[in-house]
Amino acid sequence: MDFFNRLGERAKEFGDKAKEATRRPTELIELTKLRYEVTKLSKVMENNKEAIGELVYRQFKGEMGLEGEIERLLQNTKKMEADIVEMERKIEKLQPKPLVCPRCEIELPSDGVYCYKCGIRVAAEQSGTPKEEGGQENPS
């Protein structure tokens, strides 16, 4: 019976790994879409700012009735700025942070358990204080 329990646990682990593998490409696609949208909105904002400058200059020269269009462009640009901030927040959430050794401060492979330079334990699943390779608490 113990064999079947272990077999079931292995199958569950395999299923979890498969779910993780399919989730990664989906996240990558989402990241790409968000980055594209940020770039697109940034270009539109640039155009809006240029148009606002032109309209303000024309108003300065004496042209009347431009206040409505200036206000519309200002409000539109303000909304785009908020949208970009929200998209950048989502990008940051989706983008995995690189694993960094707390002692050496060098970037490590994402699946690393120990720092390849100093040997300190840096496993992502570990919570609390980093440990030396021998399992001792890190004094620094």
C-alpha positions in Angstrom: 0.0 0.0 0.0 2.9 2.3 0.8 4.1 1.9 -2.9 0.7 3.2 -4.2 0.8 6.1 -1.8 4.3 7.1 -3.0 3.2 6.6 -6.6 0.2 8.9 -6.0 2.4 11.5 -4.5 4.8 11.3 -7.5 1.9 11.6 -9.9 0.7 14.7 -8.0 4.2 16.3 -8.1 4.3 15.6 -11.8 0.9 17.2 -12.3 2.0 20.3 -10.3 5.2 20.6 -12.5 3.0 20.3 -15.6 0.7 23.1 -14.4 3.8 25.3 -13.7 5.2 24.6 -17.1 2.0 25.7 -18.8 1.6 28.7 -16.6 5.0 30.2 -17.6 4.3 30.7 -21.3 0.9 32.3 -20.5 2.7 34.7 -18.1 5.3 35.5 -20.8 2.5 36.3 -23.3 0.8 38.5 -20.8 4.1 40.3 -20.1 4.7 40.9 -23.8 1.2 42.3 -24.2 1.5 44.6 -21.3 4.9 45.9 -22.4 3.5 46.5 -25.9 0.6 48.4 -24.4 2.9 50.5 -22.3 5.0 51.4 -25.3 1.9 52.2 -27.4 0.4 54.4 -24.7 3.7 56.2 -24.1 3.9 57.2 -27.8 0.3 58.4 -27.7 1.1 60.4 -24.6 4.1 61.9 -26.4 1.8 63.0 -29.3 -0.7 64.4 -26.9 1.9 66.5 -25.1 3.2 67.8 -28.4 -0.4 68.7 -29.4 -1.0 70.4 -26.1 2.1 72.5 -26.6 1.0 73.5 -30.1 -2.5 74.4 -28.9 -1.2 76.4 -25.9 1.1 78.3 -28.3 -1.7 79.0 -30.7 -3.8 80.2 -27.7 -0.9 82.4 -26.6 -0.8 83.9 -30.1 -4.5 84.9 -29.7 -6.5 82.0 -31.2 -9.7 81.5 -29.3 -11.8 78.5 -28.4 -9.0 76.0 -27.8 -9.6 75.5 -24.1 -11.9 72.6 -24.6 -9.5 70.7 -26.8 -6.6 71.5 -24.4 -8.6 70.2 -21.4 -9.6 67.0 -23.3 -6.0 66.3 -24.2 -4.8 67.0 -20.6 -7.5 64.6 -19.2 -6.7 61.9 -21.7 -3.0 62.2 -21.0 -3.6 62.0 -17.3 -5.7 58.8 -17.7 -3.0 57.3 -19.9 -0.4 58.0 -17.2 -2.5 56.2 -14.6 -3.0 53.3 -17.1 0.7 53.0 -17.6 1.4 53.0 -13.9 -1.1 50.2 -13.4 0.3 48.1 -16.3 3.9 48.6 -15.0 2.6 47.3 -11.6 1.2 44.2 -13.3 4.5 43.7 -15.2 6.4 43.9 -12.0 4.1 41.4 -10.4 4.4 38.9 -13.3 8.1 39.3 -13.8 10.0 37.0 -11.5 12.7 38.7 -9.4 16.1 37.2 -9.8 17.5 35.3 -6.8 20.3 37.3 -5.2 22.8 36.0 -2.5 22.3 38.1 0.6 26.0 37.9 1.4 27.7 38.3 -2.0 24.8 40.2 -3.6 25.3 38.4 -6.9 22.5 37.1 -9.1 22.0 33.4 -8.9 20.1 30.8 -11.0 16.4 30.8 -10.2 16.6 27.1 -9.2 19.7 27.6 -7.0 19.7 26.4 -3.4 23.3 27.6 -2.5 25.3 30.5 -3.7 28.0 29.3 -6.0 30.5 31.9 -4.7 30.2 31.7 -1.0 28.2 28.6 -0.3 25.4 30.2 1.7 22.0 28.6 1.5 19.6 30.9 -0.5 16.8 28.5 -1.4 13.6 30.4 -2.3 11.5 28.0 -0.2 13.6 28.8 2.9 12.1 31.4 5.1 14.1 33.3 7.8 17.8 33.7 8.1 20.1 32.3 5.4 22.2 29.3 6.6 25.7 28.2 5.9 26.2 25.0 3.9 26.6 23.0 7.1 23.2 24.1 8.3 24.5 26.7 10.8 22.8 30.1 11.1 24.5 32.8 9.1 26.2 35.2 11.6 26.3 38.2 9.1 
